[in-house]
Amino acid sequence: MAKLTRQAIFEHLKKVLKDQLGLANNVEITEDMLIVEDKKKGGPHLSADSLDVLELKMEVEEQLDITISDKDADKFRTVGDLLNYLDEHQPDEGYQLPAEKASSEVAADDGEKPAEESALEEPSAEAGAEAA
């Protein structure tokens, strides 16, 4: 698997930001947007609070299978700061985005369903006899 381009990481990051912060799809997210509003500096921002930032960090870590230290995360002021970090810390084999993970898991699936799944889909003969 090859490394993702900076633009591909940015597109994925925008989706994560919109999902985590409940933003409409038509909201344009730019690299210079502040993650948390800075009343002194002003400018475009995502209106995230400290809990949003923590949840965003955790979601990015989970989706990209990366660990971001709290010390590093405290430095993220803009979307571009976070993007730069993700681009610079991308593993040699690249990030595997959730859609890619799902398709590789499907390809690796041998077609058998776990016992719990099968039990949910097909009522047992005993259950049918009890209902009658």
N, C-alpha and C positions, 0 to 999 in steps of 0.2 A: 504494500500500500504506500502511495506517495504522500508527501506532505501536502496539506491543503494550502491554497493560496490565501493571502491576507484577505482578499475579497470574499472568499468562501467562508472563512472564519467570521468575518463581519456580518455576512448574510445570516449565518446561524445565530450569532450573538444577538442580532436584531430580533429574531424570532423568540429567543429566550427572554429578552427584555420585555417584549410585548406580552408574552404569556405570563411572566412573573409579576409584572406591574399592572396587568389588566388594561393595557393600552389598545386602542382601536388599530385595526390593520392599516388604516390610512395615515397614521401618525408617522411622520418622517423622522427617523433617528439618524443623527449625524455624529461623526467622531468627536466634534467639539462640544457636544451636549454634556452638561454636568449631570452626574448621576443623582446627586443630592443638591437641592437648591442652595445657592450661596447668596444670601441676601445682600452681602457687601459688594460682590462682583456682579451680580445679576446674570443675565444671559439665559439662553435656552437650557432647560433642565427637565429631567424625567420625574421630578417630585417624589423620589424614593426616600423613605425614612430609614432609620437604622435597622429595623427588622427586615424591610425589603432588601436592603443591601446584604444582610446575612443570608436570607433565603436565596437571593440571586447568586451569591458566592457558592452556596451549597449546590444549587441546580447546575451551574456551570461546571463545578467539579465532577458531579455525577455524570452529566452528559458527555463531557470530554475526557473523563477518566484522568483527571489531573488534580493535584493537591495545591491549593493556594494558601500560603501562610497568612495568618491574620496581619502580620507586619506588612506583607506585600499588599494585601487587600486594602489596608488603611491608606495606601498611596493612590488608590484609584479615585481620581476626581472626575474624570470625563470618561465617556464611552471609549474614546481613543486610548486612554491610559490602560483600560482593561484589554482592549484589542491588542495593543502593543505587547502587553504581558503574555497574552495567549499565543500570539505569533512568535515571540521570542522563546517561549518555553515549550513550543510544540515538539513532541518526541520525534526522533529520526524517522520513525515509521508513520508519522502523521496521526492526526486525530481520527477516530472512527466515530462519525456522527450517528445519532440514534437510528436514523433510517437505514444506514449502512449496517449497523449492528443487527437490526431486525432482519434484514434480508440475508445476512450471513448466517443467522441462527436458523432461519427457515431452510436455507440450503443445507445446513448440517443436520436438520431434523430427519429422523429415519421414518417418519410417518406414524409412529406409535404415539398414542396419547397417554399421558400419565393416568394412573388408575383413578385418581380423584376426578379428573375431567370426564373420563368414560362413565363413571358412576353418575355424574350430573346429567349427562346427555341421555343415557338409556336407563329407564326405570327397571329395577330387577323384577324377576317373575314373582318373588315374594310380595313386593309392593303392589303389583297388579292384583294378586290374589286377595290381599288385605282390602283393597278398594272395592272389590266385588261383593 
